Amino acid sequence: MTKKIGVMLSGCGVYDGSEIQEAVFVLLAIDRAGAKAVFLAPDVEQMHVIDHKAGHPATGQTRNVLVESARIARGDIADAATVKTGDLDALVFPGGFGAAKNLCTFAVDGPKCDVHPEVARLVREMHAAKKPLGFACIAPALGAKVLGAFGVRLTIGNDAGTAGALEALGARHVEAPVTECVVDEVQRVVSAPAYMYGNARPGQVCEGIDKMVRKVIELAS
């Protein structure tokens, strides 16, 4: 039976939503592995809107995370509140600042962050059901917030400040290069640094994400 892999999006665009290249690499990896991507996102307003050309907030604009995420999903996307654990075999989070701004408040609050309740619910329920979870780029911060009490092993690459924040949440950070992933076999969590390495080439990011997704799907078998 074809595995259904949830892909939690956080908007559309690296600075205020999902990192689009990472989201596409996740989709490609899922498809190449013979699984099916199931897109979902919370129905909530973005923290703010960033002018991606100018690199600063766009005044007077608001955007909805679910509506913006639908751009990446080609319209085929569900409200996270309607998705249950039984609908999925695994769940993957691409990165981008939206993961730390819209899915949780890590970008503003660091270790004191809150996670959107429907996102937190689904992560907790998937973990309790022993269904694997994948986190790319900055998204492991969300995983650390929800699963830190389990001492989950995660990576965001080699940034000491962010790694320290994850460990303050109870997670165990493991340094990893961009082309690799870190696997916590006990907690069934896989993570990849992706564009946490800002000078990484797309092919390198794709390689690490492909390894992450393939391991997630293997754990779902």
N, C-alpha and C positions, 0 to 999 in steps of 0.2 A: 504494500500500500504506500502511495506517495506521502512523504512526510510534509506536514504543513509547518512552515517556519515563520513565526510572527516577526515582523520588522517594525519596530516602534520608531516613528518619525517625530520630529520636533519642530517642523516648519520647513522652509525651503531657502537655504543660503547659509553659508558657514558662520556668519557673524551674529545671526539672530534665529537660526533654525538648524536643520540637518545639514551636515557637510554633504553636498550633492555627489561629489565623486565617491566618497565613502559609501553613501547609500546605493549608488549604482554598482560599486564593487561587491557589496553585500548581495544585491540582487543577482548579479552575474554568477557569483559563487554558489548561491542557492540553486539557480537554474542548471549550472554545469554539474552539480551533484545529483541532479534528478529529483530535487525537491520542489515544493511550491511556496512562493513567498506570499504571505498574508499581511498586507499593510494595515497599520493602525496608528492612531494618534489621539491625544486628548482634545476634546472640544473646548478650548480655552483661548483667551487672548494672549498674544505674545507679550513678553516682558516689555519689549519696545521694537521698533523697526529701524534697521540699520541701512543707510545708503551704502551699498557695497562698492560703488565706484569711489565715493568720497571717503568712506571709512568712518563715518560718524552718524549718530542718530538722526533720523529724518523727523523733523518736527511736524506735529499735527497728523501723524499717520498711525493707524492701528491695523493689525492683521490677526487673523484667527489661525491657530496652529493646525487644526484639522484641515481647514480650507487650503492653507498654503502647502501642507504636506501632500494634499491630493495632486498637486502639480507633479511631484516626483512619482506618485503611484498611478499616474494617468487616470485619476478619478476613482480607481477601485480601492477604496480605503474605508475602514470602519472606525467609529468612535471607540476609543479604548474602553469606555464604560460598558460597552455592549459585548466585549470579548471575555470569554471564560477560559479557564485552563483547559477544559476538555476540547476547545476549538483548535488548540495548538499542540504540536509536538516539541517545540522549542521556541525561544524568543531571543531576538538579536536587536541590539541598540547601536546604530551608527552614531558617530560623534557629531561635531559641530557645536557651536556655542549654545544652540537651542537645547541641547541635552542638559546643559548647566544653567540655563536661564528659564526655559519653559517647562521642562520635565521635572526640574528641581531648581533650587535657588543657590546652588553651589557657587556660581559665578559671583554672587553678591555676598553670601553668608559663609562660605567655606564650610568647615566641619559642622557649623551650627545650622546648616541648610535644612529645608523641608523638601519633601518629594510630593509631587502631585498625587493626591490620594488614590486615583484609579491606576496610576502607573505603579505606585508602591504596592497596591493590592495585587496586581497581576504578577509582579516580581515575587512577592511573598508566596502567592499561591503556586506559581510555577516551581519555585524552590521546594516548597512543601511536598509537591507531587513528584519531586525528583526529576523534573523535566529541565533540560539544560538551558543555560542562559549565556549569551555572548554580548560583550561590551567592547566598543572600539573608541579610540581617541580619548576624549574627556568623559565619556559615558561611564567608565568604571567608578567615577566619583559617586554617581547615583547608586551603582551596585554596592559600593562600600557603605553608603548611608543605610540602605535597607538590610544588607546582609553582614554588616560589620560584626555583629554579635557572634557570628559563626566563624570569625577569623578567616574569612574568604581571602584567597590569594588572587591578586589582581596586578595588572601593569598599566602604567600610563607612559612607559618608556623609561626616561632617565631624569626627568625634571624633579629635583630634590624637594622643592617647595610643595608641589602638588602631591608627590609621593608621601610627604610628611602629613599632609592633610588627610589623605586616605588612611594612613596608619592611626591618626587621631580618632578616626571613626571605628577603629577596631580591625580594619583589613590588614593584610600582610602584603606589602608591595614587593614585587619582583621586577628588577630591571630587565628590559628586553629590547633588542634592536627592532627597527621598523618592519623588517621582513619576517618577524617571528611572532608567536603568540604564547601566552602563558595559560596553562591548563591546571585547574583545581579539580582533580578527579573526585575528591570526596564531596565537595559542594556542587560539582557539575557546572562549573563556571569557567568560561574561556574569555580571554581578553587580548586585544592587540593594540599597540601604540598608535598606529596609523599616523594622521597628521599632527599628533603631539610633537612629532619631529617636523618642525615647520619647513625645513629645507629638503624634505624627502621628495623623491620623484614619484609620480603616479604609479609607475610599475612596481616600485618597492612597497607602497601602501597597499596596492592590490594584492601583492604576494602575501603580506601579513594577514590581510582580511580573509583571503581565500583559505589560508591555513586555519584561521579561527572558525570560519563557517563550516568547513569540512569536519573539524573536530566536534563542533556543536552537533552536527547532523549524525556523526558517529556515536556520540553519547546518547542521542535520541533513539538509536536503533535497539 
